[in-house]
Amino acid sequence: MSRFSKARRDARRKQTPDRPIRRLGDALQPHAQLLDADGNVVGGAGLRDREWVMVLGGKALRGTESAAMVLAMLKHAVASQARSGRSLELHVSATLDAAATHEAMAAGKSLPQYLEMLESERVERLGRDPAGDPDSAPERPATH
């Protein structure tokens, strides 16, 4: 290795343009917000690359191609927080609502019926897997 190789390498790096940092996929487009009693956003959902992504506490939790499923998950989060005494308000964009309604109609149901069916499937799944969700796991009898 020559004495000047580092100097040549540094000069070459200075001449090449900086490469921008590229993120994989499109930016997340917000379509639903969960607001607490003070009006602070604590979660929501957005659309990225044709996938609906649920976000809680600033972290992406779950992605799905189903608009109705993400809406059902958001409604479950609201209900779960209400049971623990924390009030949340859900605001949904017309785009998310229309996509979920279209999905429900394709299944031959109204949106409320379809969301109810998804919720009952979730409860049934948890009946078989009690480690899934502590909020809705079957209650155990108290032992003394």
Helices and strands as residue ranges (DSSP letters): H 5-15, E 29-35, E 41-48, E 51-56, E 59-64, H 67-83, E 89-92, H 94-106, H 111-128
